[in-house]
Amino acid sequence: MSRTLIVSNRLPTKILRTAESLTFQPSEGGLATGLGSIYQQDDNVWVGWPGLYVEDAAEEAYVCEQLAQNSMVPVFLTETEIRDFYEGFSNSTLWPTFHYFTQYATYEQSHWEAYVAVNEKFCRAVLELAGPDDTIWIHDYQLLLLPAMLRQARPDCTIGFFLHIPFPSYELIRVLPWRRELLQGMLGADLIGFHTFGYMRHFLSAVSQLLGMSSQNGQIETGTRTVLVDAFPMGIDYERFVTAAASETAVRHEANYREALRDVRVILSIDRLDYSKGIAQRLRAFELLLQRYPEWREQASLLMVVVPSRDQVAQYASLKEEIDELVGRINSQYRTISWTPIHYFYRSFPLEELAAFYRLAEVALVTPMRDGMNLVAKEFVASKANQRGVLILSERAGAARELSDALIINPTDTGQLAEAMHDALVMPEEEQIQRMSAMQALVRQYNVFAWTQLFMDRLAYTKIKQHTLATETLTPTATARLLSEYHAAPSRLLLLDYDGTLAPFHPDPQRARPDQELLLLLKALADVPQNRVVVISGRDRATLQAWLGHLPIDFIAEHGVWLRPAGEEWQLFQTLSNAWKPEIRSILELYVARTAGSFIEDKEYSLVWHYRRADADLGAVRARDLLNHLTFMTSNGDLQVMEGNKVIEIKTAGIHKGSAAARWLATYQPDFALAIGDDRTDEDTFRAMPPEAYTVKVGTASRSLARYHVAGTPDVRHLLRQLL
């Protein structure tokens, strides 16, 4: 029976060392809550670091035994690994880079080596547990390399990956010396999830720019699989916070706080100590509120909770010092005998006390400089049973993409934040209820359990789609069968694409001339009396004639427009007109002017826009625009717009490689047929072939009508040599 393995850096439990023993406490984070419905059922398991350094074998065995009772398997890290992998690469390189604080990022080779080693350690731990039919769901930035490591060991396993922090723009990712390895590591997964479409878009851009892999509708063709990339905004356990806020404990705490504060209006801020949270900025904004609107003095207070985190690290210690100084200065300047502007707590609180803070507050400040999602915003919304209260939310938090009824602000605009606090404090109750009810409906519906279920369903669907659309690899067994049928056949037809199949692509198409090896190979195949070799290409007839015209082979040029059996003259597939070309050329010229590196190829009866030499991202964007433009222009005419590998071609409709291939099949009626091609235009050829024919896709194994696939041009030439 298949099962699910959850893999994250930390296990959903806290192990605390006391003088006498180790104690185990369940974590209260959103991830632990959401995935509890998975790892605690059936035979599923959660793999991760237990959170502390274990000193001896006996203690390791005890930890393993205790965790096994709760479906958890520990991965033990050494003190050096904790320092270099966790504190080093994960939190001193990836965290600041992904949160746009590159000034804090370090680039230590020893930290990278530790990161690789720990990902390999996790890989070994997972492989010991995972069966061939199991589903593996990997979480977060500490394990970016793990999907590819598992994929290499288990090519057919089902792997999901979710990133819980922002994915930054290409301009930041390119700074990392190990950027390609990190992206390739993530692409080992079948499904890659992000909190927002923006993070997903940044990832696709980085993959395009750094790895040269194209994507369409969130699907990346890796060469062996299609990887789906999608956005899955994470939710909270809504009912848990509703229940906690309604509990007697929370109500009692709120009453105590209200008695101490009297009639003061409460603005709430809850965050972990981190430079990405914008804590100092909101303190300055609160000070500006008191300066601009003196009427709020002695009327409103900021209740600030900062949860301790990594305060031994220089940047965090400096931030703590800055916060302490700001709180001290503002309080000393504005405090009165009966009123304290800022109530500051540097510690964590249990859930019921947090719920009491949520109940008490009229305004919540959730204003990070950068945040993957930020669940505090959703917790505040869920806790407001009376629907009174206003959420002020940073536009740079992932939650802002969903909670549009909050007051959305730019966290670096101190003035805007101060004005938002004033607007929140004077907002009519009717508007508060309207905004809060809309946000509650959304947070209730898209809770953490819906998030978990959606991701798992999408992962299962992605795997089914891969199997449905995947083309079988041309294995030695399949090759042997092909060769056997080839040698037994009295007549054979070989339909061979040129660019990307017989010869590799070149940024300048005119420099992709056939080398001596290819010329000799084609001649040898054509010299076999039973063979009819056809080069079926999108290239113009003049180029094919110049490069290969001396060989005794057939040609299909310009995707079927021009035909030439060996030893005969060129002929048109049918009578054609090119009167349409001036109008279409003017459109293509516009796109050439807007896309540096692109150019137009003018064939006799078609026009081609090439963008292989253009910037990858810009070329992809312009290609989408041009495709839409041309599709609209030609919708009522007899022209066809075709998209190939970094090209868009316009020609007369109804003439394509498939129609020309069908003519050759009908004319020569071969006993054996083989068609090989690499891009979308070759799908027409594959479609025209009879079921018993051998069709081979070059490159990606997915989404093709071909029966088999091979990796690249060298594999094609190797196969053709085997025919000889």
C-alpha positions as CSV (number, residue, x, y, z in Angstrom):
1,M,0.0,0.0,0.0
2,S,1.4,3.4,-1.0
3,R,1.9,6.1,1.7
4,T,2.9,9.7,2.0
5,L,6.2,11.0,3.4
6,I,6.4,14.6,4.6
7,V,9.9,16.0,4.6
8,S,10.9,19.3,6.2
9,N,13.9,20.7,8.0
10,R,12.2,20.6,11.4
11,L,9.8,17.9,12.8
12,P,6.4,19.1,14.1
13,T,7.6,18.6,17.6
14,K,9.9,20.5,20.0
15,I,12.5,18.5,22.0
16,L,13.7,20.3,25.1
17,R,16.7,19.2,27.1
18,T,16.4,19.5,30.9
19,A,18.9,18.5,33.5
20,E,17.1,15.2,34.0
21,S,15.8,14.2,30.6
22,L,14.5,15.2,27.2
23,T,10.9,16.4,26.9
24,F,8.7,16.4,23.8
25,Q,6.2,19.1,23.0
26,P,4.1,19.3,19.8
27,S,4.6,22.4,17.6
28,E,1.8,24.8,17.1
29,G,2.8,26.1,13.7
30,G,0.4,26.2,10.7
31,L,2.4,23.6,8.8
32,A,2.2,21.1,11.6
33,T,-1.5,21.6,12.0
34,G,-2.3,21.3,8.3
35,L,-0.2,18.3,7.6
36,G,-1.3,16.5,10.8
37,S,-4.2,15.2,8.8
38,I,-1.7,13.4,6.5
39,Y,1.3,12.2,8.5
40,Q,-0.7,10.8,11.5
41,Q,-2.9,8.6,9.4
42,D,-2.3,5.1,7.8
43,D,1.4,4.3,7.7
44,N,2.5,7.8,6.7
45,V,5.5,9.5,8.3
46,W,7.2,12.9,8.8
47,V,11.0,13.1,8.3
48,G,13.0,15.9,9.7
49,W,15.6,17.3,12.2
50,P,14.4,17.0,15.8
51,G,15.7,20.5,16.6
52,L,18.6,19.8,18.9
53,Y,22.0,18.2,18.9
54,V,21.9,14.6,20.2
55,E,25.0,13.6,22.0
56,D,25.2,9.8,22.0
57,A,23.8,6.6,20.5
58,A,21.6,5.7,23.4
59,E,20.0,9.2,23.3
60,E,19.5,8.8,19.5
61,A,17.8,5.5,20.1
62,Y,15.5,7.0,22.8
63,V,14.6,10.0,20.5
64,C,13.8,7.6,17.6
65,E,11.6,5.5,19.8
66,Q,9.6,8.4,21.2
67,L,9.2,10.0,17.8
68,A,8.1,6.8,16.1
69,Q,5.0,6.7,18.4
70,N,3.9,9.9,16.6
71,S,4.8,8.8,13.0
72,M,8.0,10.8,12.9
73,V,11.5,9.8,11.8
74,P,14.5,12.0,12.9
75,V,17.4,13.1,10.8
76,F,20.2,13.9,13.2
77,L,22.6,16.7,12.4
78,T,26.0,17.4,13.9
79,E,26.9,20.7,15.6
80,T,29.0,21.6,12.6
81,E,26.1,20.9,10.2
82,I,23.7,22.9,12.3
83,R,26.2,25.8,12.2
84,D,27.1,25.7,8.5
85,F,23.9,24.2,6.9
86,Y,21.2,25.7,9.1
87,E,22.7,28.9,10.5
88,G,25.0,29.3,7.6
89,F,23.7,28.6,4.1
90,S,20.0,28.3,4.9
91,N,19.7,31.4,7.1
92,S,22.6,33.5,6.2
93,T,22.5,33.0,2.4
94,L,19.1,31.9,1.2
95,W,16.9,33.7,3.8
96,P,18.2,37.2,3.2
97,T,18.5,36.7,-0.6
98,F,14.9,35.4,-0.9
99,H,13.6,38.2,1.3
100,Y,15.4,40.9,-0.7
101,F,18.0,41.7,2.0
102,T,21.1,40.8,-0.1
103,Q,23.2,43.2,2.0
104,Y,23.0,40.6,4.8
105,A,23.8,37.6,2.6
106,T,27.0,35.6,2.9
107,Y,28.5,33.4,0.2
108,E,30.7,30.8,1.9
109,Q,31.8,27.8,0.0
110,S,32.0,25.7,3.2
111,H,28.4,26.6,4.0
112,W,27.3,25.5,0.5
113,E,29.2,22.2,0.9
114,A,27.4,21.6,4.3
115,Y,24.1,22.4,2.6
116,V,24.7,19.8,-0.1
117,A,25.9,17.2,2.5
118,V,22.8,17.7,4.7
119,N,20.4,17.5,1.7
120,E,22.2,14.2,0.8
121,K,21.7,13.0,4.4
122,F,18.0,13.8,4.1
123,C,18.0,12.0,0.8
124,R,19.4,8.8,2.4
125,A,16.9,8.9,5.2
126,V,14.0,9.3,2.8
127,L,15.2,6.5,0.5
128,E,15.4,4.1,3.4
129,L,11.7,4.7,4.0
130,A,10.1,5.4,0.6
131,G,8.7,2.7,-1.6
132,P,8.4,3.0,-5.4
133,D,4.7,4.0,-5.1
134,D,5.0,6.4,-2.3
135,T,4.3,10.1,-2.5
136,I,7.0,12.5,-1.1
137,W,6.2,16.1,-0.1
138,I,9.2,18.2,0.6
139,H,9.0,21.6,2.3
140,D,10.9,24.9,2.2
141,Y,14.2,26.5,1.4
142,Q,16.5,24.3,3.6
143,L,15.9,21.4,1.2
144,L,16.0,22.9,-2.3
145,L,18.4,20.2,-3.6
146,L,16.5,17.2,-2.2
147,P,13.9,16.8,-5.0
148,A,16.5,16.3,-7.7
149,M,18.6,14.0,-5.4
150,L,15.5,11.8,-4.9
151,R,14.6,11.9,-8.6
152,Q,18.0,10.6,-9.5
153,A,17.7,7.7,-7.2
154,R,14.0,7.0,-7.9
155,P,13.2,8.4,-11.4
156,D,9.5,7.4,-11.3
157,C,8.6,8.4,-7.8
158,T,6.0,11.1,-7.0
159,I,7.6,14.2,-5.5
160,G,6.0,17.5,-4.5
161,F,7.8,20.6,-3.3
162,F,6.4,23.7,-1.6
163,L,8.4,26.9,-0.8
164,H,7.0,28.7,2.2
165,I,9.0,31.9,1.7
166,P,9.0,34.4,-1.2
167,F,10.8,33.4,-4.4
168,P,12.7,36.6,-5.5
169,S,13.1,38.1,-8.9
170,Y,15.8,36.8,-11.4
171,E,18.0,39.7,-10.6
172,L,18.5,38.6,-7.1
173,I,18.7,34.8,-7.8
174,R,21.5,35.4,-10.3
175,V,23.7,36.8,-7.6
176,L,24.0,33.4,-5.9
177,P,27.0,31.4,-7.1
178,W,25.0,28.2,-6.8
179,R,21.9,29.5,-8.6
180,R,21.7,26.8,-11.3
181,E,22.2,23.9,-8.8
182,L,19.4,25.3,-6.6
183,L,16.9,25.6,-9.5
184,Q,17.8,22.2,-10.9
185,G,17.3,20.8,-7.4
186,M,13.8,22.1,-7.2
187,L,13.0,20.8,-10.7
188,G,13.4,17.3,-9.4
189,A,9.8,17.6,-8.2
190,D,6.7,16.9,-10.3
191,L,4.8,19.8,-8.7
192,I,6.4,23.0,-7.3
193,G,4.1,25.2,-5.2
194,F,4.4,28.8,-4.1
195,H,2.1,31.0,-2.0
196,T,1.4,33.5,-4.8
197,F,1.4,33.8,-8.6
198,G,4.1,36.5,-8.3
199,Y,6.6,34.1,-6.7
200,M,5.7,31.5,-9.3
201,R,6.3,34.0,-12.1
202,H,9.8,34.8,-10.6
203,F,10.7,31.1,-10.5
204,L,9.6,30.5,-14.1
205,S,11.6,33.6,-15.2
206,A,14.7,32.3,-13.4
207,V,14.4,28.9,-14.9
208,S,14.1,30.4,-18.4
209,Q,17.0,32.8,-17.9
210,L,19.4,30.5,-16.1
211,L,18.5,27.1,-17.4
212,G,17.1,28.0,-20.8
213,M,13.9,25.9,-20.2
214,S,10.7,27.2,-21.6
215,S,7.3,27.1,-19.9
216,Q,3.8,27.3,-21.0
217,N,0.8,27.6,-18.7
218,G,3.0,26.9,-15.7
219,Q,4.5,23.7,-17.2
220,I,8.2,23.4,-17.6
221,E,9.7,20.9,-20.1
222,T,12.8,19.6,-18.5
223,G,13.8,17.1,-21.3
224,T,12.5,14.1,-19.4
225,R,9.4,15.2,-17.6
226,T,6.9,18.1,-17.5
227,V,7.1,19.9,-14.2
228,L,4.0,21.8,-13.1
229,V,4.4,25.1,-11.2
230,D,1.4,26.6,-9.4
231,A,0.3,28.9,-6.6
232,F,-1.3,27.5,-3.5
233,P,-2.0,30.2,-0.9
234,M,-1.6,28.6,2.5
235,G,-4.4,29.0,5.1
236,I,-4.8,28.5,8.9
237,D,-6.9,26.2,11.0
238,Y,-9.8,28.6,11.1
239,E,-12.0,26.8,13.6
240,R,-9.0,26.4,16.0
241,F,-8.7,30.2,16.2
242,V,-12.4,30.7,16.4
243,T,-12.6,28.3,19.3
244,A,-9.5,29.7,21.1
245,A,-10.9,33.3,20.8
246,A,-14.2,32.2,22.3
247,S,-12.6,30.2,25.1
248,E,-13.1,31.2,28.8
249,T,-9.3,31.7,29.1
250,A,-9.2,34.2,26.2
251,V,-12.2,36.1,27.5
252,R,-10.7,36.3,31.0
253,H,-7.4,37.5,29.7
254,E,-9.1,40.1,27.5
255,A,-11.1,41.4,30.5
256,N,-7.9,41.7,32.6
257,Y,-6.1,43.6,29.8
258,R,-9.1,45.9,29.2
259,E,-9.2,46.7,32.9
260,A,-5.5,47.6,32.9
261,L,-5.8,49.7,29.7
262,R,-9.2,51.3,30.5
263,D,-10.6,53.0,27.4
264,V,-7.4,53.1,25.4
265,R,-7.8,52.0,21.7
266,V,-5.4,49.1,21.0
267,I,-3.3,48.7,17.8
268,L,-1.7,45.2,17.8
269,S,1.6,44.1,16.3
270,I,2.8,40.4,16.6
271,D,6.0,39.2,14.9
272,R,9.0,37.1,15.2
273,L,12.3,39.1,15.5
274,D,13.4,39.4,11.9
275,Y,14.7,42.2,9.7
276,S,12.1,41.1,7.0
277,K,9.1,42.0,9.3
278,G,9.4,45.8,9.2
279,I,9.0,46.1,13.0
280,A,11.2,49.3,13.3
281,Q,9.4,50.9,10.4
282,R,6.0,50.5,12.1
283,L,7.3,51.9,15.3
284,R,8.4,55.0,13.4
285,A,5.0,55.1,11.7
286,F,3.2,55.0,15.1
287,E,5.4,57.9,16.3
288,L,4.4,59.8,13.2
289,L,0.7,59.1,14.0
290,L,1.2,60.7,17.4
291,Q,2.9,63.7,15.8
292,R,0.3,64.2,13.0
293,Y,-2.7,63.5,15.1
294,P,-2.1,64.6,18.7
295,E,-5.7,63.7,19.5
296,W,-4.6,60.0,19.6
297,R,-2.2,60.7,22.5
298,E,-3.6,59.1,25.6
299,Q,-6.3,57.6,23.4
300,A,-4.5,54.8,21.4
301,S,-1.6,52.5,22.3
302,L,0.5,50.1,20.3
303,L,0.6,46.6,21.9
304,M,3.8,45.1,20.4
305,V,4.8,41.4,20.8
306,V,8.2,40.4,19.4
307,V,8.9,36.7,19.6
308,P,12.7,36.0,20.2
309,S,14.6,34.6,17.3
310,R,18.3,34.1,16.6
311,D,19.2,37.1,18.7
312,Q,22.8,35.9,18.9
313,V,23.2,36.7,15.2
314,A,24.6,40.2,14.5
315,Q,21.8,41.5,12.3
316,Y,19.2,40.2,14.7
317,A,21.0,41.6,17.8
318,S,21.3,44.9,16.1
319,L,17.6,44.9,15.2
320,K,16.7,44.0,18.8
321,E,18.8,47.0,20.0
322,E,17.1,49.3,17.5
323,I,13.6,48.2,18.6
324,D,14.5,48.6,22.2
325,E,15.8,52.1,21.6
326,L,12.8,53.2,19.5
327,V,10.3,51.9,22.1
328,G,12.3,53.6,24.9
329,R,12.5,56.9,23.0
330,I,8.8,57.0,22.0
331,N,7.6,56.0,25.4
332,S,9.9,58.5,27.2
333,Q,8.7,61.3,24.9
334,Y,5.0,60.7,25.0
335,R,4.2,58.7,28.1
336,T,2.0,60.3,30.8
337,I,1.1,59.1,34.3
338,S,-2.0,57.4,33.0
339,W,-1.0,56.3,29.5
340,T,1.9,54.3,27.9
341,P,2.2,54.7,24.1
342,I,3.8,51.3,23.5
343,H,3.3,48.1,25.5
344,Y,6.3,46.0,24.4
345,F,6.7,42.3,25.1
346,Y,9.8,40.4,24.0
347,R,8.6,36.8,24.5
348,S,6.1,34.3,23.1
349,F,2.6,33.8,24.4
350,P,0.3,30.7,24.5
351,L,-2.5,30.5,22.0
352,E,-5.3,31.6,24.3
353,E,-3.3,34.8,25.3
354,L,-2.7,35.6,21.6
355,A,-6.4,35.1,21.0
356,A,-7.1,37.5,23.8
357,F,-4.8,40.1,22.1
358,Y,-6.7,39.5,18.8
359,R,-10.0,40.1,20.6
360,L,-8.8,43.2,22.3
361,A,-7.2,44.9,19.3
362,E,-9.2,47.3,17.1
363,V,-6.4,47.5,14.6
364,A,-3.8,44.9,13.6
365,L,-0.5,45.9,11.9
366,V,0.8,43.2,9.6
367,T,3.4,45.2,7.7
368,P,6.4,43.0,6.7
369,M,9.0,44.3,4.3
370,R,8.7,40.9,2.6
371,D,6.8,37.8,3.7
372,G,5.9,34.5,1.9
373,M,2.3,34.5,3.3
374,N,2.0,35.8,6.9
375,L,-0.6,33.8,8.8
376,V,-0.9,36.4,11.7
377,A,-3.1,38.4,9.4
378,K,-5.4,35.4,8.9
379,E,-5.3,34.5,12.6
380,F,-6.5,38.1,13.5
381,V,-9.4,37.8,11.0
382,A,-10.5,34.4,12.3
383,S,-10.5,35.6,15.9
384,K,-12.8,38.5,15.3
385,A,-16.2,37.0,16.2
386,N,-18.0,40.4,16.4
387,Q,-16.4,41.4,13.0
388,R,-15.2,44.7,14.4
389,G,-11.6,45.5,13.7
390,V,-9.4,46.6,10.9
391,L,-6.4,44.8,9.3
392,I,-3.6,46.9,7.9
393,L,-1.6,44.7,5.6
394,S,1.7,45.1,3.7
395,E,1.4,44.8,-0.1
396,R,4.6,42.7,0.1
397,A,3.0,39.9,2.2
398,G,1.6,37.0,0.3
399,A,-1.7,37.4,2.2
400,A,-2.3,40.7,0.5
401,R,-3.1,38.8,-2.7
402,E,-6.1,37.3,-1.0
403,L,-7.1,39.8,1.8
404,S,-8.0,42.7,-0.5
405,D,-10.5,44.1,2.1
406,A,-7.6,45.0,4.4
407,L,-6.0,48.4,4.2
408,I,-3.1,47.6,1.9
409,I,0.0,49.7,2.4
410,N,3.6,50.1,1.2
411,P,5.6,49.2,4.4
412,T,8.5,51.6,3.4
413,D,6.0,54.5,3.2
414,T,5.9,55.6,6.8
415,G,3.5,58.4,6.1
416,Q,1.1,56.1,4.4
417,L,1.2,53.6,7.3
418,A,0.5,56.4,9.8
419,E,-2.5,57.6,7.7
420,A,-3.7,54.0,7.5
421,M,-3.7,53.7,11.3
422,H,-5.7,56.9,11.6
423,D,-8.1,55.7,8.9
424,A,-8.5,52.4,10.7
425,L,-9.2,54.1,14.1
426,V,-11.9,56.3,12.6
427,M,-13.5,53.7,10.3
428,P,-17.2,53.3,10.8
429,E,-18.4,50.1,12.3
430,E,-20.5,49.3,9.3
431,E,-17.5,49.4,7.0
432,Q,-15.4,47.4,9.5
433,I,-18.1,44.6,9.5
434,Q,-18.4,44.6,5.7
435,R,-14.6,44.3,5.3
436,M,-14.1,41.7,8.1
437,S,-17.0,39.5,7.0
438,A,-15.6,39.3,3.5
439,M,-12.2,38.3,4.7
440,Q,-13.6,35.8,7.2
441,A,-15.5,34.0,4.5
442,L,-12.3,33.7,2.4
443,V,-10.1,32.6,5.3
444,R,-12.8,30.1,6.5
445,Q,-13.1,28.5,3.0
446,Y,-9.4,28.4,2.1
447,N,-8.1,27.0,5.4
448,V,-5.0,25.0,5.9
449,F,-6.8,21.7,5.3
450,A,-8.1,22.9,2.0
451,W,-4.6,24.0,1.1
452,T,-3.2,20.5,2.0
453,Q,-5.9,18.7,0.0
454,L,-5.6,21.0,-3.0
455,F,-1.8,20.4,-3.2
456,M,-2.1,16.7,-2.8
457,D,-4.8,16.4,-5.4
458,R,-2.9,18.6,-7.9
459,L,0.2,16.4,-7.3
460,A,-1.7,13.2,-8.0
461,Y,-3.3,14.8,-11.1
462,T,0.2,16.0,-12.3
463,K,1.6,12.5,-12.1
464,I,-1.4,10.9,-13.9
465,K,-1.0,13.6,-16.6
466,Q,2.7,12.7,-16.9
467,H,1.9,9.1,-17.4
468,T,-0.9,9.8,-19.9
469,L,1.1,12.1,-22.1
470,A,4.6,10.7,-21.6
471,T,6.4,9.2,-24.5
472,E,8.2,5.9,-23.7
473,T,12.0,6.1,-23.8
474,L,13.6,4.3,-26.7
475,T,15.2,1.6,-24.6
476,P,17.6,-1.0,-25.8
477,T,14.7,-3.5,-26.0
478,A,12.6,-1.1,-28.1
479,T,15.6,-0.4,-30.3
480,A,16.2,-4.1,-30.9
481,R,12.6,-4.5,-32.0
482,L,12.9,-1.5,-34.3
483,L,16.1,-2.8,-35.9
484,S,14.6,-6.3,-36.3
485,E,11.5,-4.9,-38.2
486,Y,13.8,-2.5,-40.2
487,H,16.0,-5.3,-41.4
488,A,13.1,-7.6,-42.2
489,A,11.3,-4.9,-44.3
490,P,11.7,-5.0,-48.2
491,S,11.0,-1.2,-48.4
492,R,11.7,1.5,-45.8
493,L,10.8,5.2,-45.4
494,L,12.9,7.4,-43.1
495,L,11.4,10.9,-42.4
496,L,14.1,13.0,-40.6
497,D,13.7,16.5,-39.3
498,Y,16.9,18.7,-39.6
499,D,17.2,21.4,-36.9
500,G,17.3,19.9,-33.4
501,T,17.1,16.4,-34.8
502,L,19.9,15.7,-37.3
503,A,21.9,18.8,-36.3
504,P,21.9,20.8,-33.0
505,F,20.4,24.3,-32.9
506,H,22.6,27.3,-33.4
507,P,21.8,31.0,-32.5
508,D,22.4,31.9,-36.1
509,P,20.4,29.4,-38.2
510,Q,22.7,29.8,-41.2
511,R,25.6,28.4,-39.2
512,A,23.9,25.1,-38.4
513,R,25.5,23.5,-41.5
514,P,25.8,19.7,-41.6
515,D,29.1,18.4,-40.4
516,Q,31.1,15.6,-42.2
517,E,29.7,12.9,-39.9
518,L,26.1,13.8,-40.8
519,L,26.8,13.9,-44.5
520,L,28.4,10.5,-44.5
521,L,25.6,9.1,-42.4
522,L,22.9,10.3,-44.7
523,K,24.7,9.1,-47.8
524,A,25.2,5.7,-46.3
525,L,21.6,5.3,-45.4
526,A,20.4,6.6,-48.8
527,D,22.8,4.1,-50.6
528,V,20.9,1.2,-49.1
529,P,18.6,0.1,-52.0
530,Q,15.6,-0.6,-49.7
531,N,15.7,2.9,-48.1
532,R,14.0,6.1,-49.0
533,V,15.5,8.9,-46.9
534,V,13.5,12.1,-46.6
535,V,14.8,15.3,-44.9
536,I,11.5,17.0,-43.8
537,S,12.3,20.5,-42.6
538,G,11.0,24.0,-42.0
539,R,14.0,25.4,-43.8
540,D,13.8,27.0,-47.2
541,R,14.6,24.9,-50.3
542,A,17.6,26.9,-51.3
543,T,19.4,26.2,-48.0
544,L,18.5,22.5,-48.1
545,Q,19.7,22.3,-51.7
546,A,23.0,24.0,-50.9
547,W,23.7,21.9,-47.8
548,L,22.3,18.5,-48.8
549,G,21.3,18.7,-52.5
550,H,24.3,16.5,-53.7
551,L,23.0,13.6,-51.7
552,P,20.6,11.0,-53.2
553,I,17.8,11.9,-50.7
554,D,14.3,13.4,-50.9
555,F,13.3,16.8,-49.5
556,I,10.2,18.3,-47.9
557,A,11.0,22.0,-47.4
558,E,9.2,24.9,-45.7
559,H,7.0,22.5,-43.7
560,G,5.6,20.9,-46.8
561,V,5.4,23.8,-49.3
562,W,8.2,22.5,-51.5
563,L,8.8,18.9,-52.4
564,R,11.7,17.2,-54.2
565,P,12.1,13.5,-54.7
566,A,15.7,12.5,-55.2
567,G,17.0,13.3,-58.7
568,E,13.9,15.3,-59.6
569,E,13.0,19.0,-59.7
570,W,11.5,21.0,-56.9
571,Q,7.7,21.2,-57.1
572,L,5.0,23.1,-55.1
573,F,2.7,20.9,-52.9
574,Q,-0.1,23.0,-54.5
575,T,-0.5,26.4,-56.3
576,L,0.2,29.1,-53.7
577,S,0.1,32.9,-53.4
578,N,2.4,35.0,-51.3
579,A,0.4,38.2,-51.8
580,W,-0.3,38.2,-48.0
581,K,3.4,38.7,-47.1
582,P,3.8,42.5,-47.2
583,E,1.0,43.0,-44.6
584,I,2.3,40.3,-42.2
585,R,5.9,41.4,-42.7
586,S,5.1,44.9,-41.4
587,I,3.8,43.3,-38.2
588,L,6.9,41.2,-37.8
589,E,9.2,44.2,-38.4
590,L,7.4,45.9,-35.5
591,Y,8.3,43.0,-33.2
592,V,11.9,42.9,-34.5
593,A,12.2,46.6,-33.6
594,R,10.9,45.9,-30.1
595,T,12.9,42.7,-29.5
596,A,16.7,43.0,-29.8
597,G,18.3,39.9,-31.2
598,S,15.2,38.8,-33.2
599,F,15.0,38.8,-37.0
600,I,12.8,37.8,-39.9
601,E,13.5,34.9,-42.3
602,D,11.8,35.4,-45.6
603,K,11.0,32.2,-47.4
604,E,9.3,31.9,-50.8
605,Y,5.8,31.2,-49.3
606,S,6.2,31.8,-45.6
607,L,7.7,34.3,-43.1
608,V,9.5,33.3,-39.9
609,W,10.2,35.4,-36.8
610,H,13.3,34.0,-35.0
611,Y,14.0,35.0,-31.4
612,R,16.7,32.5,-30.3
613,R,19.3,35.3,-29.9
614,A,16.9,37.5,-28.0
615,D,16.8,37.8,-24.2
616,A,15.0,34.7,-23.0
617,D,12.3,36.4,-21.0
618,L,11.7,39.2,-23.4
619,G,11.6,36.8,-26.3
620,A,9.0,34.7,-24.6
621,V,6.8,37.7,-23.8
622,R,7.0,39.1,-27.3
623,A,6.4,35.6,-28.8
624,R,3.1,35.3,-26.8
625,D,2.1,38.8,-27.9
626,L,3.0,38.2,-31.6
627,L,1.2,34.8,-31.5
628,N,-2.0,36.4,-30.3
629,H,-1.7,39.3,-32.8
630,L,-1.1,37.0,-35.7
631,T,-3.8,34.5,-34.7
632,F,-6.3,37.4,-34.6
633,M,-5.1,38.7,-38.0
634,T,-5.3,35.4,-39.7
635,S,-8.5,34.0,-38.0
636,N,-10.7,34.6,-41.1
637,G,-8.1,33.8,-43.8
638,D,-6.3,30.8,-45.2
639,L,-3.0,31.4,-43.3
640,Q,-1.7,29.3,-40.5
641,V,0.5,30.5,-37.6
642,M,2.9,27.9,-36.3
643,E,5.0,28.0,-33.1
644,G,8.3,26.1,-33.2
645,N,11.5,26.1,-31.1
646,K,12.2,29.9,-30.6
647,V,10.4,30.6,-33.9
648,I,7.0,31.7,-35.1
649,E,6.1,30.9,-38.8
650,I,3.3,32.1,-40.9
651,K,2.3,30.2,-44.1
652,T,-0.7,28.9,-46.1
653,A,-3.1,26.8,-44.0
654,G,-3.5,23.1,-44.7
655,I,0.1,22.6,-45.8
656,H,2.3,21.1,-43.1
657,K,4.8,18.4,-42.6
658,G,1.9,15.9,-42.0
659,S,0.2,16.5,-45.3
660,A,3.6,16.1,-47.1
661,A,4.5,13.0,-45.1
662,A,1.1,11.5,-46.0
663,R,1.8,12.0,-49.7
664,W,5.1,10.1,-49.4
665,L,3.4,7.3,-47.5
666,A,0.7,7.0,-50.1
667,T,3.2,7.2,-53.0
668,Y,5.8,4.7,-51.8
669,Q,3.7,2.5,-49.4
670,P,6.7,1.4,-47.3
671,D,6.8,-1.8,-45.3
672,F,8.7,0.0,-42.5
673,A,8.4,3.7,-41.6
674,L,10.5,5.8,-39.1
675,A,9.8,9.5,-38.4
676,I,12.1,11.5,-36.1
677,G,11.5,15.2,-35.0
678,D,12.0,17.5,-32.1
679,D,9.3,20.3,-32.0
680,R,5.6,21.0,-32.4
681,T,5.7,21.2,-36.2
682,D,6.9,17.5,-36.2
683,E,3.7,16.5,-34.3
684,D,2.0,16.8,-37.7
685,T,4.3,14.2,-39.1
686,F,3.8,11.9,-36.2
687,R,0.0,12.3,-36.6
688,A,0.2,11.3,-40.2
689,M,2.1,8.1,-39.6
690,P,0.4,4.7,-39.4
691,P,0.1,3.0,-36.0
692,E,2.8,0.5,-36.7
693,A,5.3,3.1,-37.7
694,Y,8.2,4.1,-35.4
695,T,7.9,7.7,-34.3
696,V,10.6,9.3,-32.2
697,K,10.5,12.6,-30.3
698,V,13.9,14.3,-29.7
699,G,14.1,16.0,-26.3
700,T,11.3,16.1,-23.8
701,A,9.5,12.9,-23.0
702,S,6.1,14.5,-22.5
703,R,3.2,15.8,-24.5
704,S,4.0,14.2,-27.9
705,L,2.2,11.9,-30.3
706,A,5.4,10.0,-30.9
707,R,5.7,6.5,-29.6
708,Y,9.3,6.9,-28.2
709,H,11.7,9.6,-27.3
710,V,15.5,10.1,-27.2
711,A,17.4,12.8,-25.4
712,G,19.1,14.7,-28.2
713,T,20.9,14.9,-31.6
714,P,23.7,12.5,-30.6
715,D,21.1,9.8,-29.8
716,V,19.5,10.3,-33.2
717,R,22.8,9.8,-35.0
718,H,23.5,6.8,-32.8
719,L,20.2,5.2,-33.8
720,L,20.7,5.9,-37.5
721,R,24.2,4.4,-37.3
722,Q,22.6,1.3,-35.8
723,L,20.4,1.0,-38.9
724,L,23.6,0.5,-40.9
